[in-house]
Amino acid sequence: MSNNYINRVYSDRYKVTEEFPSPNNYEYYFKGRDSKTGKEVQLRIIPIDKDNPALFEQTQKFIDKELAMLRKLHHPGLPVFVADASDANDVVIITEYRKGQPLEEILTPNVQFSEDETLKFLGKILPIIKYLHSQDPPVIYRDLQPKNIYIDVNGDYFLTKYEAARTYKADKVKDTVVVSSRGYNPPEQALGKGQSDPRSDIYSIGMIIFQMLTGKDPTASLILPKISDIRKDVSSIWTTLVSKATNIKQDKRYASVDELMTELHRIKTGSLDYNPAQGSIAGMTQSSESQTSAQSGAPPRPGTQSEPPRPGTQSEPPRPGTQHPCRRHFGSKPGRNTRLDN
């Protein structure tokens, strides 16, 4: 059925040209082209089930919320909204197409990142999460895992998808929709035991940190091993940090990205003099444009941002014995580690 969309044109300008792998069986992703600007775009198409009006009405409510978020958020690390091209048969959300490689491909089994490499990654991804959490009300991404984090040719990271994102509601006890992706998501999402809040995304960050430093899949076991039991050449602070970030109890985790960044600053410098207002940590670099856009809330300058990624895109793996091309953005090669202060 999805092949029927190839060459279809929406809003008299957005032509579907290529299908991307879909993460489920109720929506489709495509690459397309805007005939008026010549730019490539990404189309997310959800067929309307006219035989089930109640389901469509429920789906439309979530789509409307997603569209509202897309129109509101402006950050180089987030999808750029282009148009709502929905018609009588399909819900069609169009964003800019951005080339990139998923972090999932870089985190190959048993390859361990150094502490400096991990800090550099966090220095680029945490400001994006902080921007989402700084919205009023906070936007919780809720699906932070390697397959949804992409890196472009400049070494900058960006997130894909907004299907699972939601705004925090102080009067709600638990999430309306459960996100059941095992491993990276905390119990309050995977089991529907509570409401997602900023600490839910922090849990996911902790799982990714564990994977980067150990080379182990954090979803392989219900109990996360200690980093110190796997690696003896990194600071023991990382074990404490990940244990706190991934605590099954929300109130035992870091309360905010700022609190987590304060701890990372201590790992990097040995001091607690981090000022959250500065937005970055010594040694945790991010692009100047990302900093400017994140602080001002303004969209990036035209022409400086490339377009959102193809979901599930697979690129050619590196040849055996070679360094992964994206590893150069971390600043060191696998196996080389800079000892940080305890």
FIMI-910528 format. One record per residue (C-alpha): residue number from 0; residue in one letter; x, y, z. Coordinates in Angstrom, 1 decimal, always signed. Example, Ala and Ser with C-alpha at 12.3 -4.5 7.8 and 13.67 -1.06 7.14 Angstrom:
REM FIMI-910528
 num residu     px     py     pz
   0      a  +12.3   -4.5   +7.8
   1      s  +13.7   -1.1   +7.1
END
This chain:
REM FIMI-910528
 num residu     px     py     pz
   0      m   +0.0   +0.0   +0.0
   1      s   +2.8   +2.4   +0.8
   2      n   +4.1   +2.1   -2.8
   3      n   +0.9   +3.9   -3.9
   4      y   +2.3   +7.1   -2.5
   5      i   +5.3   +7.4   -4.7
   6      n   +5.0  +10.4   -7.1
   7      r   +1.9  +11.6   -5.3
   8      v   +1.8  +15.4   -4.8
   9      y   +0.5  +17.2   -1.7
  10      s   -0.6  +20.8   -1.6
  11      d   +0.3  +21.1   -5.3
  12      r   +4.0  +21.3   -4.4
  13      y   +5.3  +18.4   -2.2
  14      k   +6.1  +15.4   -4.4
  15      v   +6.8  +12.0   -2.8
  16      t   +9.9  +10.5   -4.3
  17      e  +11.4   +7.7   -2.1
  18      e  +10.1   +5.5   +0.7
  19      f  +12.0   +5.2   +4.0
  20      p  +11.7   +2.2   +6.5
  21      s   +8.7   +2.7   +8.8
  22      p   +8.9   +1.9  +12.6
  23      n   +5.3   +0.6  +12.6
  24      n   +2.4   -0.5  +10.4
  25      y   +0.1   +2.5  +10.7
  26      e   +2.3   +5.3   +9.2
  27      y   +4.8   +5.8   +6.4
  28      y   +7.9   +7.9   +5.9
  29      f   +9.0   +9.3   +2.6
  30      k  +11.6  +11.6   +1.1
  31      g  +10.1  +14.2   -1.2
  32      r  +10.8  +17.5   -3.0
  33      d   +9.2  +20.9   -2.8
  34      s   +8.6  +22.0   -6.4
  35      k   +8.5  +25.7   -5.4
  36      t  +11.8  +25.8   -3.5
  37      g  +13.6  +22.8   -4.9
  38      k  +14.4  +21.6   -1.4
  39      e  +14.2  +18.0   -0.2
  40      v  +11.6  +17.3   +2.5
  41      q  +10.5  +14.4   +4.6
  42      l   +6.9  +13.4   +4.7
  43      r   +5.2  +11.4   +7.5
  44      i   +1.9  +10.0   +6.2
  45      i   -0.8   +8.5   +8.3
  46      p   -3.7   +7.1   +6.3
  47      i   -7.1   +8.0   +7.7
  48      d   -9.2   +5.0   +8.8
  49      k  -12.7   +6.2   +7.8
  50      d  -14.2   +2.9   +9.0
  51      n  -13.1   +3.7  +12.6
  52      p  -14.2   +7.3  +13.4
  53      a  -13.4   +7.0  +17.1
  54      l   -9.8   +5.9  +16.4
  55      f   -9.3   +8.7  +13.9
  56      e  -10.6  +11.3  +16.3
  57      q   -8.2  +10.0  +19.0
  58      t   -5.3  +10.0  +16.5
  59      q   -6.2  +13.5  +15.3
  60      k   -5.9  +14.8  +18.8
  61      f   -2.4  +13.5  +19.1
  62      i   -1.4  +14.8  +15.7
  63      d   -2.7  +18.3  +16.6
  64      k   -0.6  +18.3  +19.7
  65      e   +2.4  +17.2  +17.7
  66      l   +1.9  +19.9  +15.1
  67      a   +1.6  +22.5  +17.8
  68      m   +4.9  +21.4  +19.2
  69      l   +6.6  +21.4  +15.8
  70      r   +5.4  +24.9  +15.1
  71      k   +6.6  +26.2  +18.5
  72      l  +10.0  +24.6  +18.8
  73      h  +13.0  +26.2  +17.1
  74      h  +16.4  +24.6  +17.7
  75      p  +19.2  +23.3  +15.4
  76      g  +18.9  +19.9  +17.1
  77      l  +15.2  +19.4  +16.4
  78      p  +13.1  +18.7  +13.2
  79      v  +12.2  +21.9  +11.3
  80      f   +8.5  +22.1  +10.5
  81      v   +7.6  +22.9   +6.9
  82      a   +3.9  +22.2   +6.4
  83      d   +0.7  +20.4   +7.3
  84      a   -0.4  +19.0   +4.0
  85      s   -3.2  +16.8   +5.2
  86      d   -6.2  +16.0   +3.0
  87      a   -9.4  +13.9   +3.2
  88      n   -7.4  +10.7   +3.0
  89      d   -4.2  +11.2   +4.8
  90      v   -2.6  +13.1   +7.6
  91      v   +0.6  +14.5   +6.2
  92      i   +3.3  +16.2   +8.3
  93      i   +6.2  +17.7   +6.3
  94      t   +9.6  +18.6   +7.8
  95      e  +12.9  +19.5   +6.3
  96      y  +15.0  +16.5   +5.2
  97      r  +18.4  +16.4   +7.0
  98      k  +21.1  +13.9   +6.2
  99      g  +22.7  +12.1   +9.1
 100      q  +23.8   +8.8  +10.6
 101      p  +22.0   +7.3  +13.6
 102      l  +24.0   +7.0  +16.8
 103      e  +22.8   +3.4  +16.9
 104      e  +25.3   +2.6  +14.1
 105      i  +28.2   +4.2  +15.9
 106      l  +27.6   +2.4  +19.2
 107      t  +28.9   -0.9  +17.8
 108      p  +29.0   -3.8  +20.3
 109      n  +32.1   -3.9  +22.6
 110      v  +33.5   -0.6  +21.3
 111      q  +34.1   +1.6  +24.4
 112      f  +34.2   +5.3  +24.2
 113      s  +36.6   +7.3  +26.3
 114      e  +35.5   +9.7  +29.0
 115      d  +36.4  +12.7  +26.9
 116      e  +34.4  +11.3  +23.9
 117      t  +31.4  +10.7  +26.1
 118      l  +31.6  +14.3  +27.5
 119      k  +31.8  +15.7  +24.0
 120      f  +28.7  +13.8  +23.0
 121      l  +26.8  +15.0  +26.1
 122      g  +28.0  +18.6  +25.5
 123      k  +26.0  +18.5  +22.2
 124      i  +22.9  +16.4  +23.1
 125      l  +22.2  +17.8  +26.6
 126      p  +21.5  +21.4  +25.4
 127      i  +18.9  +20.1  +23.0
 128      i  +17.1  +18.3  +25.9
 129      k  +17.5  +21.3  +28.1
 130      y  +15.8  +23.4  +25.5
 131      l  +12.8  +21.1  +25.4
 132      h  +12.6  +21.0  +29.1
 133      s  +12.8  +24.8  +29.3
 134      q   +9.5  +25.2  +27.4
 135      d   +6.4  +26.2  +29.3
 136      p   +5.1  +23.6  +29.9
 137      p   +8.2  +21.4  +29.6
 138      v   +8.3  +19.2  +26.5
 139      i   +9.4  +15.6  +27.4
 140      y  +11.0  +13.8  +24.5
 141      r  +10.2  +10.3  +25.9
 142      d  +11.9   +8.3  +23.3
 143      l  +15.6   +9.1  +23.7
 144      q  +17.6   +6.2  +22.4
 145      p  +20.4   +5.8  +19.8
 146      k  +18.1   +5.1  +16.9
 147      n  +16.5   +8.5  +17.3
 148      i  +19.7  +10.5  +17.7
 149      y  +21.6  +11.4  +14.5
 150      i  +24.9  +13.0  +13.7
 151      d  +25.5  +15.0  +10.6
 152      v  +28.7  +15.6   +8.6
 153      n  +29.7  +18.5  +10.8
 154      g  +29.6  +16.4  +13.9
 155      d  +26.4  +18.1  +15.2
 156      y  +23.6  +16.0  +16.8
 157      f  +19.9  +16.2  +16.1
 158      l  +16.8  +14.3  +17.3
 159      t  +14.2  +12.8  +15.0
 160      k  +10.5  +12.0  +15.5
 161      y   +8.0  +13.7  +17.8
 162      e   +5.5  +10.9  +18.0
 163      a   +6.3  +10.1  +21.6
 164      a   +7.0  +13.7  +22.9
 165      r   +4.5  +15.2  +25.2
 166      t   +4.1  +18.3  +27.4
 167      y   +4.3  +17.8  +31.2
 168      k   +1.0  +18.3  +32.9
 169      a   +1.2  +19.0  +36.7
 170      d   -2.3  +17.7  +37.3
 171      k   -1.8  +14.3  +35.7
 172      v   -0.8  +11.2  +37.7
 173      k   +0.4   +9.2  +34.7
 174      d   +0.8   +9.4  +30.9
 175      t   -2.2   +9.0  +28.7
 176      v   -0.2   +6.9  +26.2
 177      v   +2.4   +4.3  +27.4
 178      v   +5.7   +4.2  +25.5
 179      s   +6.8   +0.6  +25.7
 180      s  +10.2   +0.6  +24.1
 181      r  +12.1   -1.6  +26.5
 182      g  +15.5   -0.7  +28.0
 183      y  +16.1   +3.0  +27.3
 184      n  +12.8   +4.2  +28.6
 185      p  +12.1   +4.4  +32.4
 186      p   +9.5   +2.3  +34.3
 187      e   +7.0   +5.2  +34.3
 188      q   +6.9   +5.1  +30.5
 189      a   +7.4   +1.5  +29.7
 190      l   +5.0   +0.2  +32.4
 191      g   +2.7   +3.2  +32.7
 192      k   +3.4   +3.6  +36.4
 193      g   +3.6   +7.3  +36.5
 194      q   +3.8  +10.5  +34.4
 195      s   +6.9  +11.4  +32.3
 196      d   +8.8  +14.5  +33.4
 197      p  +12.4  +15.8  +32.8
 198      r  +13.7  +12.9  +34.9
 199      s  +12.3  +10.5  +32.4
 200      d  +14.6  +11.8  +29.7
 201      i  +17.5  +11.8  +32.1
 202      y  +17.0   +8.1  +32.7
 203      s  +17.4   +7.5  +29.0
 204      i  +20.6   +9.7  +28.9
 205      g  +22.0   +7.5  +31.7
 206      m  +21.4   +4.4  +29.7
 207      i  +23.1   +5.9  +26.7
 208      i  +26.1   +6.9  +28.8
 209      f  +26.4   +3.4  +30.1
 210      q  +26.4   +2.0  +26.6
 211      m  +29.0   +4.5  +25.4
 212      l  +31.4   +3.8  +28.2
 213      t  +31.0   +0.0  +28.4
 214      g  +30.2   -1.1  +24.8
 215      k  +27.3   -3.1  +26.3
 216      d  +23.7   -3.1  +25.3
 217      p  +21.8   -1.6  +28.3
 218      t  +18.6   -3.3  +27.2
 219      a  +20.1   -6.8  +27.5
 220      s  +19.4   -7.1  +31.2
 221      l  +16.7   -5.9  +33.6
 222      i  +19.4   -4.9  +36.1
 223      l  +22.1   -2.5  +34.7
 224      p  +25.6   -3.6  +35.7
 225      k  +28.0   -1.2  +37.3
 226      i  +30.4   +0.6  +34.9
 227      s  +33.2   +0.1  +37.4
 228      d  +32.7   -3.7  +37.1
 229      i  +33.2   -3.5  +33.4
 230      r  +35.9   -0.8  +33.1
 231      k  +38.7   -0.1  +35.6
 232      d  +40.3   +2.7  +33.5
 233      v  +37.5   +5.3  +34.0
 234      s  +36.6   +7.5  +36.9
 235      s  +34.3   +5.8  +39.5
 236      i  +32.2   +9.0  +39.4
 237      w  +30.6   +7.6  +36.2
 238      t  +29.3   +4.6  +38.0
 239      t  +27.6   +6.9  +40.6
 240      l  +26.3   +9.2  +37.9
 241      v  +24.7   +6.5  +35.8
 242      s  +23.3   +4.7  +38.9
 243      k  +21.6   +7.9  +40.0
 244      a  +20.4   +8.9  +36.5
 245      t  +18.8   +5.4  +35.9
 246      n  +17.3   +4.9  +39.3
 247      i  +13.9   +3.2  +38.9
 248      k  +12.4   +5.8  +41.3
 249      q  +12.0   +9.2  +39.6
 250      d  +12.6  +11.2  +42.8
 251      k  +16.0   +9.5  +43.2
 252      r  +17.3  +10.7  +39.8
 253      y  +18.8  +14.0  +38.8
 254      a  +15.9  +16.5  +39.0
 255      s  +17.0  +18.4  +35.9
 256      v  +19.5  +18.6  +33.0
 257      d  +21.2  +21.4  +34.9
 258      e  +21.8  +19.2  +37.9
 259      l  +23.2  +16.5  +35.6
 260      m  +25.4  +19.0  +33.9
 261      t  +26.7  +20.2  +37.3
 262      e  +27.8  +16.6  +38.0
 263      l  +29.4  +16.3  +34.6
 264      h  +31.3  +19.6  +35.3
 265      r  +32.7  +18.0  +38.4
 266      i  +33.8  +15.0  +36.4
 267      k  +35.6  +17.3  +33.9
 268      t  +37.1  +19.9  +36.3
 269      g  +36.9  +18.4  +39.8
 270      s  +34.9  +21.4  +41.0
 271      l  +31.2  +22.3  +41.5
 272      d  +31.4  +25.9  +40.3
 273      y  +29.2  +25.2  +37.3
 274      n  +26.7  +28.0  +36.5
 275      p  +23.6  +26.6  +34.7
 276      a  +23.1  +30.0  +33.0
 277      q  +26.2  +29.5  +30.9
 278      g  +24.5  +26.6  +29.1
 279      s  +27.6  +24.5  +28.6
 280      i  +30.4  +22.9  +30.5
 281      a  +34.2  +23.3  +30.2
 282      g  +35.4  +20.8  +27.7
 283      m  +31.8  +19.9  +26.5
 284      t  +31.8  +21.7  +23.1
 285      q  +28.8  +22.6  +21.1
 286      s  +28.4  +24.7  +17.9
 287      s  +28.1  +28.4  +18.4
 288      e  +24.9  +28.5  +16.3
 289      s  +23.4  +25.8  +18.5
 290      q  +24.2  +27.8  +21.6
 291      t  +22.8  +31.0  +20.1
 292      s  +19.6  +29.4  +19.0
 293      a  +19.1  +27.5  +22.2
 294      q  +19.5  +30.6  +24.3
 295      s  +17.4  +32.9  +22.2
 296      g  +14.7  +30.5  +21.1
 297      a  +15.0  +31.8  +17.6
 298      p  +15.0  +29.5  +14.6
 299      p  +18.4  +29.0  +12.8
 300      r  +19.4  +31.3  +10.0
 301      p  +18.0  +30.2   +6.6
 302      g  +20.5  +28.0   +4.7
 303      t  +22.4  +27.0   +7.8
 304      q  +20.3  +24.0   +8.7
 305      s  +20.0  +20.9   +6.6
 306      e  +16.9  +18.8   +6.6
 307      p  +15.5  +16.0   +9.0
 308      p  +16.7  +12.4   +8.6
 309      r  +15.3   +9.4   +7.2
 310      p  +14.0   +7.1  +10.0
 311      g  +16.0   +3.9  +10.3
 312      t  +18.4   +4.9   +7.6
 313      q  +21.3   +2.5   +7.4
 314      s  +24.6   +3.6   +5.9
 315      e  +27.5   +1.4   +4.8
 316      p  +29.4   +0.1   +7.9
 317      p  +33.1   +0.9   +8.2
 318      r  +35.6   -1.7   +6.9
 319      p  +37.1   -4.0   +9.6
 320      g  +40.1   -2.4  +11.2
 321      t  +39.1   +1.2  +10.3
 322      q  +37.9   +4.0  +12.5
 323      h  +34.2   +4.7  +12.2
 324      p  +34.0   +8.0  +10.2
 325      c  +31.8   +9.6  +12.9
 326      r  +34.3   +8.9  +15.6
 327      r  +36.5  +11.7  +14.5
 328      h  +33.9  +14.1  +15.9
 329      f  +34.5  +12.8  +19.4
 330      g  +38.2  +13.8  +19.4
 331      s  +39.9  +10.5  +20.1
 332      k  +40.1   +7.0  +18.9
 333      p  +38.6   +3.9  +20.5
 334      g  +40.8   +2.5  +23.2
 335      r  +42.4   +5.9  +24.1
 336      n  +41.1   +7.3  +27.3
 337      t  +41.9  +10.5  +29.2
 338      r  +41.8   +9.8  +32.9
 339      l  +39.5  +12.4  +34.6
 340      d  +39.6  +13.6  +38.2
 341      n  +37.7  +11.7  +40.8
END
